[in-house]
Amino acid sequence: MAILQILKRPAIIRFFGIKQLSSKSKFGLLFDIDGVIVRGKNVLPPVRESFSRLKGPDGKFRVPTVFVTNSGNALRSEKAADLTNWTGIEVSEDQVIMAHSPLQMFHQFRDKQVLISGQGKIREIAKELGFNKTVTIEELVRNYPNLDYVNKDKRVAVSGPVDPNFPTIEGLLLLSEPITWETPLQLMVDLLMTNGKPATMPPSIPYPHIPVLACNMDLLWVSEAPIPRYGHGAFLLCLENLYKKVTGKDMVYTALVGKPSEITYYHANHKILDHAETIGINHNVDTIYAIGDNINTDVFGANLYDKYLARYTKGKGTKTRTLESLLGNNITGPSAKACISILVETGVHKRDSNFIIDHCPRDFLPLEEGLCKPAFIVNDVGCAIDLAFKEENFD
């Protein structure tokens, strides 16, 4: 009998201490996009070659894979098309999780009349999430002209509403940072202080205020620029502090999604299972490898979800304060037993960089020690895939 055939026997493999390679994945991959796959519009050098290793004989994924980005300015279908072009392997819409994607689960807010803020196809994005009653900042300004008071050359005396049937705003849906900040910041505080009716100042400021649903807490992100740029987290930081400065009270988020929130990783976990089934893997996905470039979102979120999985594995239940308050009884147990964080050095953070900003979104404080420390640090996405394959003895 040939030595190769002998070594393939499980008993012989155990005897010689040789690890048996697996051809069926029991793990899943969760990739960030900006700073991992691309910088701005430029595909990072190792991406295409690295992703070819994830292809099976049919040219499709052989490892359950999803992409989780804190970007909120595109439809999932658009991002899937970009990823297909960047990676050289077909990515479906169901594999893409935008910052706002978990809001699909929040049925209790779908009938609210909401102000939407962000860039790109924000009305289409809101509709895709199930929000059909939407108003933009521009529409609000047209109906309350004298609230837009920053530019002295545009100031008018008309108070509004111009349209007497203009609806009361019942919530804020913040998808991503707006192009200009001063008018949205002013008008959002106005709406929070007036229960969505900014025609007059009420005799007392209502509290709690109307719901605020916010996506993407990135303080910084990377593009072609040599220095990281402000993200939606910076806009939220301004909004929180302005509201508190004016009212003396803390602004309250009804829902805060995108990385590092547990609900985003919970949603991604279920999408990994869906993709596993699509590519013919019908056994459990035990481990998720979360690959990102930002310690405050990618790493923090993966480590936070890993703690959630550890509690569940120890029989302490699936619910946390955040998940329970948002999803109620719709929570189902997670499939994974661990979520492993991998930091790549092609984006915001590097192991030896002096430019390390320890930023955690306000509602995630106090920080637990170690949540911003990755389990592994590697050069790039190719090294991250190599690491996952090695850890899983995957061929």
N, C-alpha and C positions, 0 to 999 in steps of 0.2 A: 504493500500500500504506500502510495506516495506520501512524503512527509507533509505536504500541504494538506492532503485529506485528513491526516492524523490530527494536525493542529486545528482543524475545523471542528473536531468533536468537543462539545462543552466540557466533558470530564477532563480531557487532556488540557484544555485551555486553563481550567482552574488549577490543575496540577502544576503547570509551568508558570502560572501567575500572569498569563497573557490576557489582556482585556479583550472581550469579544466586541467587535464592531456591530453597530446596528444600522440597518438600511431603512428602518421605519422610525420616523421621528416621534419621540415622546416629549418633545419640548417645542416651544413656540418662540418666535422672534418678534419683538416689538421695536420698530425703528422710529426715531425722530427723523425729521426731514431737513430743516434748515440747520446747517452746521455739521450735518452727518452725510446727507446725500448731495446737497448743493450748498453753495454760498451765493446768495442772490439768484442769478440765472445760470451760474457756472457749475457744471457737474464736477464734483471732486474726483481726482484722478483714479482712485482704486475702485470706483463704484461698479462700473460695467463688468470688469473682470471678477470682482467679488460676488456679484449677484448671479453670475453664470454658475457658481457652485451650488446655488439654491434650485437650479433647474433639474427636473427629472428628464427621462428619455422622451417624454411627450412635449418638452419645452416649457412646461408649466412648473409652478412651485412644488417642491417635494417636502418642504418644511412649512408648517402653519405660520403665516406671516401677516402682520398688520402694520400699518404706518400711522403713528399718532403724532399729530402736529398741533401746536398752539396757534397756528394761523387760523384766521376766521374770515378771510376775505374772498373765499372761493367756494363753489359747489364741490361736493365730493367727486362728482363725475369729472370735473375739470382737473382736480388734483390727481385723480387716478390716471388720466390721460398723460399728464406731465410725468408721473412716476414711471409709466410704461416706457416713455421715451427716454428718460434718464437712466433707468436700470437695465433696459434691454430685455425685460421679462414682463409679460402681460399682468398688469395690476387691475383688479376689479374695483368698482365703487365700494363694494362691501368690505374691502380691506382697508379703507381709508377712514380714519377718525379725525375729524377737525376739532378745534377747541370747543365748538358749539354742539357737536354731534350728540353728546349725552342728553341734551335737552329734549330729544325725541321721546324720552321716557317720562317727561314731566307733563302728563296729560292735564293736570289740574290748572295749568296756566294757559291752555290753548284758546280759550274763549275770551281772554283779556284783551283790551285795547292797549297795545303797547307802542311806546316810542322805540324805534330801532336806530342803532348807531353803529357806524363802521365804514368800511370801504368795499367797493366792488358791488356785486349783485345782492345787496343786503335784503331787498324785499323777496327775491327768489329764495335766498337762504332761509329767511324766516318762514316762508311758506313750506319749504321742504321739511322744516322742523315741526310744522303743524300750527304755526301762528298765522292766522288769516286776517286779523284786525291790526293793521300796522300803520304808523305815522312816522315820517322821517323828520329830521331836524329842519330841513328846508321847508316842509309843509307847516311845521309848527311856527317857524319864523314868519311865513306868509300870513298866518292867521293871528299872530300876536307881534306885529311889526316893531313896536317900540321896546320889546324885550331884547332885541339884538342891538345892543347899545355900545359895543366896543369901538366900532369905527365911527368917528364923529361925522364923517361925510355921508353916512348912510342913516343917521338918526331921523326918525319920523315921530309924529305925535299921535299916531293911531294906536290905540291900546288893544283893541280886539276883544273877543274873536271877530275877525272880519266875516267869517261864515258863522251865523248864529247856531247852525247845526253841527259845528265842529265838535268832535267827541271829547269827553273827559279821558285823560290818559290814566290808565289803570296799572301801568307797570313800565319799567325800563328794561329793554333787551339790548345789552351792550355786547355786540359781536366781535368788534376789534376797534383799535384806536381810530378816531376820525382823522380826516386830513388836516383840518384846523381844530384847535382845541378850545379857544376862548369862548365861542358861542355855545357849543355843546355843554361845557362845564357850567356856564351861567344858567342855561335853560334847564339843565337837569336838576340843579339845586332848586331852581324855581318850582319845578314840578314836585319835588320831594317836600317842599315847604308848603304846598298849596293843595295837596291831594290830587294833583293832576289837573287843576283848574287855575292857571296862572293869570286870570283876568284881574284879580284883586288880591291884596295881602290879607290873609285871614286874621282874626283877632288873636288867635293862638296857633302856634305851629303844631300840626298834627304829628303824633308819634305813638306807635310806629308809623312809618311812612309807607307809601305804595311799594309793591314788590320791586326788587332790583335783581335781575338775572344777568350775571356777568360771565364772560368767557375769556380765557387767556390771561394769566397772571404774570407773564414774562416781563420783568423789569427791563431786561436787555435781550437783544437777539443779534445775530450776525448776518451781514450781507457782503457785497463786494467792498464795502467801506473797511478801512484798516482798523477802525475802532468800533466796538459793539454799539448798536443804536437803541434808543428807547423803544420799548414795546408797549402793549396795552396795559401791562402792570403799572407802568409809569403814569398813564392816564388815570387809572383807577386810584393810584396813590394821591394824585391831585384832587380827584373828586371826593375821596374820603376826607381829606384834610380841609378842603374848602367847606364841605357840609358841616364838619365839626366846628370849624372856626366861626361860622355864621350862626349855628344853632346851639352850640354847646353840647350836642349829643352825637353819639356814634352812628354813622350810616350803617344800616344792616343789610347784608346780602341775603336774599331769600334763597338764591342758588349761586354757587361760585364753582364753575366747571372749567375743564381744561386741566393740563398738568400744573401743579402736582396733586390735584384732588383725587381722593380714593375712588370717587364715582367714575372718573375717566378711565382709571385702570380696571375697575370692575366691568365697565362697558367693553373695554379692549379685550379683557379675558374672555367674555362671551363671543366677541367677534373672532378671536383666535379659534375657539371651538367650532364656530360656523365654517371658518376656512378649512380647518382640519377635515371636517366632514365633506366639504366640496372636493378636496384633493384625495379622498379615499382613505383617510386615516380615521378609524372608528374607535380607537382606544383613547384613554385619557391623556391630556396634555398636562404633565406633572410640573414642569418648570417653564417659566417665562424669562427670557433674557431681554432686558429693556436697555436699548442702546441709544445714548443721547450725548449732547455736548454741554449741557447746562446743569450744574450741581444743584441749583435752586429750584429747578422744575423737573427735569428728566430723572436725575438721581434721587432727589428728595421724594418725588412721587413714587418711584419704583420701590424705594426703601419703606415708605409709608404703607404701600400696598402689601409688601412682604410681611410687615408686622400684622396687618389685617389677616393675611393667610395663615400666619402662625397661630393667631388667636383661634381661628376657625378649626385648624388642624388639632389643636389641643381641646376642642369641644366647648369652646367658650362662645359659640354662636357666630352668625354671619353678620349681625347688625352692629353698626357703629352709630354714634349720634348723627353724623352727617348723612349716611346712607338711609338710615331709618326715617329721618325727618323729611327727606326728599322723596323717597320711593315707597314708604309705608310697608304694606305687606307684599309688594311686588318683588322683594329681594329673594333671589334664589342662591343656593350655595355655590361658591366658586369651584372651578375644576382644578386649578393649579394648587400646588403645595408650597411653591416658592416663586418669588420674583427677584431676579438677580440684576443689579444695576451695573452697567458698563459705561464708563466715560470715555468718549473719543476726543482726541486733542485737535480736532479740525474746526472747532467752533469757539464758543464763548470762553470756556475754561480749559486750562492746561495745568499739569501737575506742578510745574515750577513757576507759574506766572505770578507776578506781583499784582496783576489786575484781577483780584478775586473779591467780588462784592458779596457779602453774606446777606442776601435779601430773602426774606420769607414773607409771603403775603400775610397781611395783618391777621386774618381769620385762622391762620395755621399756627399762630404763636400760642404758648411758648414752644420753642424748638426742642425736640428731644435730641439728646446728644448723639451725634453720628449719622443723623438722617441725610446730611449733605455729603457724606463720605461714600464714594462708589466702592462696590465690591472689587471691581477691577478697573484699571486705567490702561488704555491701549492707544496706539498711534492713530488708527483710522478704522473705518467701517469694515475693511477687509480683515484686519486683525481681530475685530470684534466677532466676526463670523467664524474665523479660525478658532478663537477661544471657546465659543459655544460648542463647536463641533468636537473640540478636544475634551471639554468637560463632559460631554454626553457620549463620548466614544462613537461618534456618528461618522459613517463612511460617506 
